[in-house]
Amino acid sequence: MISVQKHAILIQIPLPNGHETIDQEYEFDPKAPPTVQQLLISVFDPKWIIEGFSAPGEIYGYVKEYNEKYEAFVDLDKNLYEVNEARDGNKFQFWYTVNKQHSNAVLIPGAATPEGGLTVEPEVCDAFWHSVKRLQDYKKRRQRQPHATVRRTEESSDGFSLSQGRGIYRSQSHDTQPNEAPPHVCVFEPQVSHRKSPVSVDSRVDDGAINIVLLGETGVGKSTLINGIVNYLAYPTLQKAEASHNVLHLIPASFRIDKQSIFIGSEEENEKLSEVGQSTTQKPKAYELTVGEDKFRLIDVPGVGDSRGVEQDRRHFDSIVEEINKYAKIHAFCLLLPSNGSKMTVTMKYCLNELFANLHKDAAKNILFCFTKARATFYKTAEMLPIIEDMLQSLKREQGVEIELNRSRIFSFDNESFMYLCFLDNGVHIEGARSDFEKSWNVSSESAKRLFDTAKTLKPHDTSAMAALSEARRLILNMVPISAETSKKIRMNKRALEAEIQNLKFSRSRGRNVDEYLTITEYYVEIEPLRMPSTVCASKECLEMVSVAGMNHRQPLYSQVCHEGCKLDNIYPGTYPNPAIRHCRVFDNGKGNFCLSCGCSWRNHVHVKYKQIYRQRQVKNSALLEVLKRKSIHEMTMEDVIASYESQLRDLERDEEAIKKMCAKFSTFLRNNSMKIKSDVYAEYLRHAVEMAEEEMLVGGSGEKAAEYEKYLRDYENEVELLQSAASCGEVVTIEDIFELKQELAELMKRHEEIETLLNIAEGKHVQFSSATKGIGSDATTGYTGSQTNTGRPYMPRRSLPFIPSETRCVPKQNYSPRTYSYQTSHY
């Protein structure tokens, strides 16, 4: 835009790289005003051209002049460039594009480079910053004009965010084509950048903006709706939007009509325009819109139902939760639904269930329903409304969650009018349908304004509750197998201590030296991460029981490695047995139910990421050492020794109880605060552990392990029942309790170091590999399982064979006799 102040013209120049603008004053002699042609060339700075930008080598410029009738900038006839003088009162926009013959474009002389390089040197912005500061009066006048300024927030490495502005007078040129640097009109505005996860409560963004999250399945039209909203707010009528020749957009989009593809913007990393079935939005991104005195932030997130599978959807949900937790408050969660749906599809049901499972109950008051593609149902909710009502009634019965579904919370959108503008600006005319598009525009525009007004009136949802919910879910999913194994180790040490106490009571009169008991032998778990996960079979046909050194019972040996180096990345915790393992190659990539290597069902297979080795070591008898501070070694008695052992036993019992209560509280918090409850993960895991232990009994294992897991399951269920009873009496597990539980978990990690190691593995953090671990089957040492005293001599497995070649182990055949390796794990 140009604002005239006496003998100077303000020119807002969209730079050729499409990311910045320069506000520049052009002074001239009023006796010899420049022509538009002269301005067009003179404001183009050769310093903008450097090497390294992949664009064609020719630069074109064109001009738009402000039209009072349409209240917008329109193309200026190229024939007027030479004769139309830049006088006081003129308002122009100067645009630049690459290798695209715009209707009134002229070639900028000397703008081509051999490499076609086109970008901006950083010092250019500084060079013109003084001009911007001298134009405060102009900016104040511009702010008084009715318009919507749209800002798109992006990360910046220097601690600031780049805000790209578009609105009535800040817009994308309509001549943009694929692989072309799109011309923008943009402004720099320093802004505190949003931190990456993990997000602490103190770091959450709380800048007074009204935050609106758009949620829905893939293809429902979230990104198109955002582009449409920008235009609905910028142009009061479809006629004015047509006259502007400026289709505003924040997100690249593509449409097809009569086998012709129309592209708006250029594809970027976050937007996949050419991948059929994939979510267009690849990661969450926030867009800021200033309307009047209010700042709104639309948070666009990836859709659910991605064609790349459930694991991709789960990654999307993780990124959605992470994005939401960046903000202190969310004013509205908009569920986008197709108004022309006639039934609850599997994808839609999965999408809504996952959304509700990840939302806190308190967010129920902030849920709004946006129905897209509304023209197909005459702007009514049609058959979708009773479908949604049934689901909401189910939520109310199961969790007591009541979500309002009435006229004030339903918004109908049809973005065909936005598509119509895109076609129009690309020279594609649709005859005889303009009245339909105008109706679409009017309904959608009214819904957009009503949506924003409604979001302003809602009491915002505090995301700290959702953050606690996410943390509890993450911990319970990861702690399920970890707590079971730590409890198993604790029980092993309890039995050893109880046996030693009995021995001490029986032999106290034998006169043994007390100083022999200043150390205690304990069992500990040594974790060896595998360089590559593997799929193993745990069925009775493939499982073996082996004697373990230093112990009176036998342990299972998973000697059947069906797929070494399995690269599955969709084994998500929380389901036992895990159906995702069927996508391993030994199950024909999800087509079969029985292993091509061993012939057993997928239900008997586990996906392992580490080995765990039970060893013995000598540790200080801390209780007895405390006694030694009060007594000399000669004054201590066998009663002191027994008391020290009993003290160690009580510590183990306390830790065992703490683990059980911790898991029960996490599960109860999820149950009482989630909108929708999935299965009790911990109870499900323990039931599966009982089944696995019963499989071991069939090949010679004792029934002790199964009995222990059954008892642990009963104790856990009793604890959950007590917590639920307490909740009914007003004593609930609170957010503060969750953070206190995390502190208790940190204390447990100090006494049971395997918890931290296993959590790091579960969360994908770096864990130091054992020097002996070179991958499963690489040598005999890595095949070790069970427990032994730390003699320094490796345990040799019953069978040890050389490493399986990758082409053999990745594509097993029906008649292939697999090689066996020995290791033990309980991580699924």
HELIX and SHEET records of a PDB file:
HELIX    1   1 VAL A   36  SER A   42  1                                   7    
HELIX    2   2 PRO A   46  TRP A   48  5                                   3    
HELIX    3   3 LYS A   78  LEU A   80  5                                   3    
HELIX    4   4 GLU A  123  LYS A  133  1                                  11    
HELIX    5   5 GLN A  136  GLN A  143  1                                   8    
HELIX    6   6 VAL A  201  SER A  203  5                                   3    
HELIX    7   7 LYS A  222  ALA A  234  1                                  13    
HELIX    8   8 LEU A  238  SER A  244  1                                   7    
HELIX    9   9 VAL A  310  ILE A  324  1                                  15    
HELIX   10  10 VAL A  346  ASN A  358  1                                  13    
HELIX   11  11 LYS A  361  ASN A  366  5                                   6    
HELIX   12  12 ALA A  374  THR A  377  5                                   4    
HELIX   13  13 MET A  384  GLN A  399  1                                  16    
HELIX   14  14 ARG A  407  ARG A  409  5                                   3    
HELIX   15  15 GLU A  416  ASP A  425  1                                  10    
HELIX   16  16 ARG A  434  THR A  457  1                                  24    
HELIX   17  17 THR A  463  SER A  507  1                                  45    
HELIX   18  18 ARG A  508  ARG A  510  5                                   3    
HELIX   19  19 VAL A  514  TYR A  517  5                                   4    
HELIX   20  20 PRO A  579  HIS A  583  5                                   5    
HELIX   21  21 ARG A  585  GLY A  590  5                                   6    
HELIX   22  22 TRP A  602  ASN A  604  5                                   3    
HELIX   23  23 SER A  622  ARG A  630  1                                   9    
HELIX   24  24 MET A  638  ASN A  673  1                                  36    
HELIX   25  25 VAL A  681  MET A  697  1                                  17    
HELIX   26  26 GLU A  704  SER A  728  1                                  25    
HELIX   27  27 ILE A  735  ARG A  751  1                                  17    
HELIX   28  28 GLU A  754  ALA A  762  1                                   9    
HELIX   29  29 THR A  781  GLY A  783  5                                   3    
HELIX   30  30 SER A  806  CYS A  810  1                                   5    
SHEET    1   A 2 ALA A   8  PRO A  14  0                                        
SHEET    2   A 2 THR A  21  GLU A  27 -1                                        
SHEET    1   B 3 ALA A  72  ASP A  75  0                                        
SHEET    2   B 3 ILE A  59  ASN A  67 -1                                        
SHEET    3   B 3 PHE A  92  VAL A  98 -1                                        
SHEET    1   C 3 ALA A  72  ASP A  75  0                                        
SHEET    2   C 3 ILE A  59  ASN A  67 -1                                        
SHEET    3   C 3 VAL A 106  LEU A 107 -1                                        
SHEET    1   D 8 LEU A 162  ARG A 166  0                                        
SHEET    2   D 8 ALA A 148  GLU A 154 -1                                        
SHEET    3   D 8 LYS A 285  VAL A 291 -1                                        
SHEET    4   D 8 ASP A 294  ASP A 300 -1                                        
SHEET    5   D 8 ILE A 210  GLY A 216  1                                        
SHEET    6   D 8 ALA A 332  PRO A 338  1                                        
SHEET    7   D 8 ILE A 367  THR A 372  1                                        
SHEET    8   D 8 ILE A 410  SER A 412  1                                        
SHEET    1   E 2 ALA A 253  ILE A 257  0                                        
SHEET    2   E 2 GLN A 260  ILE A 264 -1                                        
SHEET    1   F 2 LYS A 329  ILE A 330  0                                        
SHEET    2   F 2 HIS A 461  ASP A 462 -1                                        
SHEET    1   G 5 LEU A 543  SER A 547  0                                        
SHEET    2   G 5 ARG A 554  HIS A 563 -1                                        
SHEET    3   G 5 THR A 519  CYS A 537 -1                                        
SHEET    4   G 5 HIS A 605  LYS A 620 -1                                        
SHEET    5   G 5 SER A 787  THR A 789  1                                        
SHEET    1   H 3 LEU A 543  SER A 547  0                                        
SHEET    2   H 3 ARG A 554  HIS A 563 -1                                        
SHEET    3   H 3 THR A 820  TYR A 823 -1                                        
END                                                                             
